[in-house]
Amino acid sequence: MGTTGLVLAGGASRRFGSDKRVALLEGVPLLRRAIDAVAAVSDEVIVSTAPDRPLPAGVDLPAGVRIVTDEPGHAGPLAGLIAGLTAASHEVVVVLGGDHAWARPVVLRALRDAVTVGGVDAAVLEVDGRQQPLAAAYRRHVASVARQRLEAGDLRAVALLEHLDVTVVNVPGAALTARDVDVPADLDHARRTSRVEVIAVDADGAAARVTDELVGEEPLRILIAGPGQEPLEVTTTMRTPGHELELAAGLLHAEGLLAAGDITGSRTGAVVTDARPDDTIVVEVREPVDPDALVHRHVPATASCGVCGRASIDDLLARIDPLHALGPTIDWAVLAGLPDQLRAEQRAFDATGGLHATGIATGDGTLVTVREDVGRHNALDAAIGANLLARDLPLTDHVVVLSGRVGFELVQKVAVAGATIIVAVGAPSNLAVRTADAAGVTLCGFVRGGTGNVYTHPHRVRLPSP
């Protein structure tokens, strides 16, 4: 039995203030993200739009996508649902709102299978006790029921569910798939944070899959340009997306490259050539900039996608051997005890209260190296350096223990050293998690008092028995 994917893209965006269908998230329009998600689980894709709101030119549709218009004379998601179900070539139709930018194909597949196997009219996600009619799967005949509700004057999509045989699907990633964009702040928050499914171990030793929210981390390429001057590159720095001009202005001021009142404007990267234009900022100033005055603090990230997290990960993977099949398998109790062992060895911290630490431990939980420094990166570099000088690299069978949070560069350093497990007291960034996953590193965060989250490659962790 085939499947039709239906994306509802006809709703107005009064609260958003502009056409959110072309608003970018990670360089991709919201509507295209939704289309790609349903395409991953469907044999055909239909996009339903309002008659007075054709698709904007900024959305590049995949080949074969069909466009239909909403039920004539009506507006809203129910009208779009009727049009799409009527036009569908297959009995089962997976439906998604065009602003559901975080939809996971594995969740949509679960919805599809619930209708196909269960014989029900519809399968929907339920988040916080509310059923989600725009993150669902329907049988094609639901179009006639929806038309009856529309003709009765009930335009609410959720009201349709009261007249159907519905099953609720609860799977990991459901909340994220059902998340939509209503106002620009939703999109800004999404750029600064992301959600992942993790294995959480509580104080009683029980392990469960939960959703965790990660802080965003991406490179920002900063350039400066005077009147009529080609932009000059200053640096590339890792940051949490948002407030790019403020960050660039403060950094340039600290380097002595501008003063108050010098900035005349700013612009992001080129939409045509940059995969993620928001990850580049050009600061425009009143006077020409002397290239000799620039301070190069970082080597700019380079890859076919330009400055982005994927470029940083691709560069790392080109430098290291795969780690996925390497490394020990260690009991959670051993890993969970390492932060306390590290803290007990922090003598300088006891005296000053102002130092980070890195420990390197064997698979049985024995700390063999501890280094402290005011900088997280320095402490890790020193610990790895000590093992390098002792000719103990790669650290394949070792665990790296970090006293604070985990960013991309720390995971990068660990992977280059060949270590396969990271245990951190603090939170990882989203780019740190993506990097660890790609490099084959097991990443554990928030490890305190026996509790913690396993973010990637849990096969190296013997979790407590249920």
Solvent accessible surface area in square Angstrom, and as a share of the most:
residue,aa,sasa,rsa
1,M,155,0.69
2,G,20,0.19
3,T,7,0.04
4,T,0,0.00
5,G,0,0.00
6,L,0,0.00
7,V,0,0.00
8,L,17,0.08
9,A,4,0.03
10,G,12,0.11
11,G,46,0.45
12,A,54,0.42
13,S,18,0.11
14,R,211,0.77
15,R,167,0.61
16,F,18,0.07
17,G,69,0.66
18,S,68,0.44
19,D,40,0.21
20,K,29,0.12
21,R,17,0.06
22,V,49,0.28
23,A,17,0.13
24,L,66,0.33
25,L,4,0.02
26,E,85,0.38
27,G,27,0.26
28,V,51,0.29
29,P,20,0.13
30,L,1,0.00
31,L,0,0.00
32,R,57,0.21
33,R,51,0.19
34,A,0,0.00
35,I,0,0.00
36,D,60,0.31
37,A,8,0.06
38,V,0,0.00
39,A,42,0.33
40,A,57,0.44
41,V,8,0.05
42,S,21,0.13
43,D,105,0.54
44,E,31,0.14
45,V,13,0.07
46,I,0,0.00
47,V,0,0.00
48,S,0,0.00
49,T,3,0.02
50,A,9,0.07
51,P,83,0.52
52,D,117,0.61
53,R,49,0.18
54,P,98,0.61
55,L,37,0.18
56,P,33,0.21
57,A,111,0.86
58,G,52,0.50
59,V,12,0.07
60,D,109,0.56
61,L,52,0.26
62,P,38,0.24
63,A,109,0.85
64,G,69,0.66
65,V,25,0.14
66,R,92,0.34
67,I,81,0.41
68,V,27,0.16
69,T,78,0.45
70,D,4,0.02
71,E,31,0.14
72,P,110,0.69
73,G,81,0.78
74,H,67,0.30
75,A,69,0.53
76,G,28,0.26
77,P,52,0.33
78,L,0,0.00
79,A,0,0.00
80,G,3,0.03
81,L,2,0.01
82,I,0,0.00
83,A,12,0.09
84,G,0,0.00
85,L,0,0.00
86,T,86,0.50
87,A,26,0.20
88,A,7,0.06
89,S,65,0.42
90,H,49,0.22
91,E,54,0.24
92,V,1,0.00
93,V,0,0.00
94,V,0,0.00
95,V,0,0.00
96,L,0,0.00
97,G,3,0.03
98,G,8,0.08
99,D,21,0.11
100,H,8,0.04
101,A,5,0.04
102,W,28,0.10
103,A,15,0.12
104,R,59,0.22
105,P,48,0.30
106,V,92,0.53
107,V,0,0.00
108,L,0,0.00
109,R,90,0.33
110,A,27,0.21
111,L,0,0.00
112,R,54,0.20
113,D,60,0.31
114,A,27,0.21
115,V,0,0.00
116,T,53,0.31
117,V,128,0.74
118,G,51,0.49
119,G,51,0.49
120,V,20,0.12
121,D,30,0.16
122,A,0,0.00
123,A,0,0.00
124,V,0,0.00
125,L,0,0.00
126,E,60,0.27
127,V,32,0.18
128,D,138,0.72
129,G,66,0.63
130,R,176,0.64
131,Q,61,0.27
132,Q,38,0.17
133,P,18,0.11
134,L,41,0.21
135,A,0,0.00
136,A,0,0.00
137,A,0,0.00
138,Y,0,0.00
139,R,34,0.12
140,R,89,0.33
141,H,92,0.41
142,V,0,0.00
143,A,10,0.07
144,S,57,0.37
145,V,30,0.17
146,A,0,0.00
147,R,75,0.27
148,Q,109,0.48
149,R,55,0.20
150,L,5,0.02
151,E,127,0.57
152,A,70,0.54
153,G,56,0.54
154,D,29,0.15
155,L,95,0.47
156,R,137,0.50
157,A,10,0.08
158,V,67,0.39
159,A,1,0.01
160,L,0,0.00
161,L,12,0.06
162,E,134,0.60
163,H,93,0.42
164,L,22,0.11
165,D,84,0.43
166,V,38,0.22
167,T,45,0.26
168,V,54,0.31
169,V,14,0.08
170,N,111,0.57
171,V,50,0.29
172,P,74,0.47
173,G,4,0.04
174,A,9,0.07
175,A,32,0.25
176,L,11,0.05
177,T,0,0.00
178,A,10,0.08
179,R,38,0.14
180,D,51,0.26
181,V,0,0.00
182,D,52,0.27
183,V,40,0.23
184,P,72,0.45
185,A,65,0.51
186,D,46,0.24
187,L,18,0.09
188,D,62,0.32
189,H,84,0.37
190,A,9,0.07
191,R,50,0.18
192,R,72,0.26
193,T,24,0.14
194,S,29,0.19
195,R,72,0.26
196,V,32,0.18
197,E,34,0.15
198,V,1,0.01
199,I,18,0.09
200,A,24,0.19
201,V,3,0.02
202,D,68,0.35
203,A,85,0.66
204,D,136,0.70
205,G,24,0.23
206,A,50,0.39
207,A,40,0.31
208,A,57,0.44
209,R,145,0.53
210,V,65,0.37
211,T,64,0.37
212,D,24,0.13
213,E,73,0.33
214,L,4,0.02
215,V,71,0.41
216,G,1,0.01
217,E,21,0.09
218,E,4,0.02
219,P,1,0.01
220,L,0,0.00
221,R,70,0.26
222,I,0,0.00
223,L,12,0.06
224,I,0,0.00
225,A,3,0.03
226,G,7,0.07
227,P,84,0.53
228,G,95,0.92
229,Q,49,0.22
230,E,140,0.63
231,P,40,0.25
232,L,38,0.19
233,E,39,0.18
234,V,1,0.01
235,T,1,0.01
236,T,10,0.06
237,T,21,0.12
238,M,48,0.21
239,R,19,0.07
240,T,40,0.23
241,P,2,0.01
242,G,9,0.09
243,H,117,0.52
244,E,27,0.12
245,L,70,0.35
246,E,120,0.54
247,L,65,0.32
248,A,0,0.00
249,A,22,0.17
250,G,44,0.42
251,L,21,0.10
252,L,0,0.00
253,H,112,0.50
254,A,86,0.67
255,E,44,0.20
256,G,65,0.62
257,L,27,0.13
258,L,20,0.10
259,A,54,0.42
260,A,104,0.81
261,G,54,0.52
262,D,45,0.23
263,I,51,0.26
264,T,79,0.46
265,G,23,0.22
266,S,47,0.31
267,R,108,0.39
268,T,70,0.41
269,G,11,0.10
270,A,53,0.41
271,V,113,0.65
272,V,143,0.82
273,T,109,0.64
274,D,34,0.18
275,A,46,0.36
276,R,40,0.14
277,P,10,0.06
278,D,58,0.30
279,D,1,0.00
280,T,7,0.04
281,I,9,0.04
282,V,9,0.05
283,V,0,0.00
284,E,49,0.22
285,V,10,0.06
286,R,140,0.51
287,E,123,0.55
288,P,93,0.58
289,V,17,0.10
290,D,79,0.41
291,P,77,0.48
292,D,133,0.69
293,A,50,0.39
294,L,22,0.11
295,V,63,0.36
296,H,130,0.58
297,R,118,0.43
298,H,75,0.33
299,V,139,0.80
300,P,48,0.30
301,A,28,0.22
302,T,111,0.65
303,A,43,0.33
304,S,124,0.80
305,C,9,0.05
306,G,25,0.24
307,V,15,0.09
308,C,4,0.02
309,G,0,0.00
310,R,133,0.49
311,A,1,0.01
312,S,11,0.07
313,I,17,0.08
314,D,67,0.35
315,D,69,0.36
316,L,0,0.00
317,L,73,0.36
318,A,88,0.68
319,R,139,0.51
320,I,26,0.13
321,D,111,0.57
322,P,104,0.66
323,L,9,0.04
324,H,80,0.36
325,A,103,0.80
326,L,82,0.41
327,G,31,0.29
328,P,28,0.17
329,T,62,0.36
330,I,7,0.03
331,D,59,0.31
332,W,11,0.04
333,A,79,0.62
334,V,47,0.27
335,L,0,0.00
336,A,9,0.07
337,G,27,0.26
338,L,1,0.00
339,P,12,0.07
340,D,92,0.48
341,Q,73,0.32
342,L,2,0.01
343,R,103,0.38
344,A,77,0.60
345,E,66,0.30
346,Q,7,0.03
347,R,172,0.63
348,A,39,0.30
349,F,59,0.25
350,D,93,0.48
351,A,89,0.69
352,T,99,0.57
353,G,49,0.47
354,G,49,0.47
355,L,35,0.17
356,H,63,0.28
357,A,2,0.02
358,T,1,0.01
359,G,0,0.00
360,I,0,0.00
361,A,0,0.00
362,T,39,0.23
363,G,28,0.27
364,D,108,0.56
365,G,6,0.06
366,T,70,0.41
367,L,32,0.16
368,V,80,0.46
369,T,14,0.08
370,V,35,0.20
371,R,96,0.35
372,E,46,0.20
373,D,41,0.21
374,V,114,0.66
375,G,22,0.21
376,R,41,0.15
377,H,59,0.26
378,N,77,0.40
379,A,1,0.00
380,L,0,0.00
381,D,64,0.33
382,A,45,0.35
383,A,0,0.00
384,I,22,0.11
385,G,22,0.21
386,A,26,0.20
387,N,8,0.04
388,L,105,0.52
389,L,154,0.77
390,A,63,0.49
391,R,218,0.80
392,D,73,0.38
393,L,57,0.28
394,P,93,0.58
395,L,0,0.00
396,T,30,0.17
397,D,87,0.45
398,H,38,0.17
399,V,0,0.00
400,V,0,0.00
401,V,0,0.00
402,L,6,0.03
403,S,30,0.20
404,G,14,0.13
405,R,138,0.50
406,V,2,0.01
407,G,6,0.06
408,F,10,0.04
409,E,53,0.24
410,L,3,0.01
411,V,0,0.00
412,Q,35,0.15
413,K,55,0.23
414,V,0,0.00
415,A,2,0.01
416,V,72,0.41
417,A,4,0.03
418,G,7,0.06
419,A,0,0.00
420,T,0,0.00
421,I,0,0.00
422,I,0,0.00
423,V,0,0.00
424,A,0,0.00
425,V,39,0.23
426,G,8,0.08
427,A,36,0.28
428,P,0,0.00
429,S,7,0.04
430,N,16,0.08
431,L,0,0.00
432,A,0,0.00
433,V,11,0.07
434,R,81,0.30
435,T,0,0.00
436,A,0,0.00
437,D,76,0.39
438,A,33,0.25
439,A,1,0.01
440,G,0,0.00
441,V,0,0.00
442,T,0,0.00
443,L,0,0.00
444,C,0,0.00
445,G,0,0.00
446,F,68,0.28
447,V,0,0.00
448,R,127,0.46
449,G,67,0.64
450,G,31,0.30
451,T,41,0.24
452,G,6,0.05
453,N,19,0.10
454,V,3,0.02
455,Y,18,0.07
456,T,7,0.04
457,H,30,0.13
458,P,49,0.31
459,H,105,0.47
460,R,2,0.01
461,V,11,0.06
462,R,132,0.48
463,L,59,0.29
464,P,42,0.27
465,S,98,0.63
466,P,178,1.12
